[in-house]
Amino acid sequence: MRQQSKNLTATALVAMLALSGALAARADDTPSRAGIEDVTFLGTVANMGDLARRSSTELLRLRVHDLGGPVQEQALLDVFHKKGAKGLEQALFGKNVGFVQFGTRFPEPIAAAFVNEEGGARTLVVVTQRQVSPREIWNLRRSADYNFRILEVALDGHDKGTGSMYAAARFRKTKSGDLTADNLGFIPWRILNLKPARS
């Protein structure tokens, strides 16, 4: 079963646009942290039956301690252009600007988090380092090369929203030299009813 990188929702592509600074923000611009930074969000993540698994849902808990801005975006983009997708992944390994937790599993560190603001709408983009199991490594499973998750959530005026997630992703350079991501599965998972825990 091959990974799919075309004809999906905007999740990974928009995430990569955010990560590469494609919104052309000025270097002195700063993201709107109000209502996002150091706020615990609760929601549900739904696997719609991808990769021969039955559909299922889990509690999603998300907290960002440090939103990145255009300077951080450009720094990651520079790494990508100089060292390629693998170099970008190495730059993200070990970063910890928050956490994402699924159900009762051990929290995953957030490697990068950004907010896109356009037309009065905000989109939260989060990249986490996925916990690759020893079994994946020992059995030489292809999934062992998909070390990240990419989450994208469209937030409303009350910081509530829905979105999508690449449950297992890796970065890739397109033929034109742009940054994109491949999802191991065919269907991005859904993020539902995400909202601040205080509400």
Helices and strands as residue ranges (DSSP letters): H 11-19, E 40-47, G 50-52, E 56-64, H 70-92, E 98-102, E 108-118, E 121-129, H 134-138, G 142-145, E 148-155, E 161-173, E 179-183, E 189-196
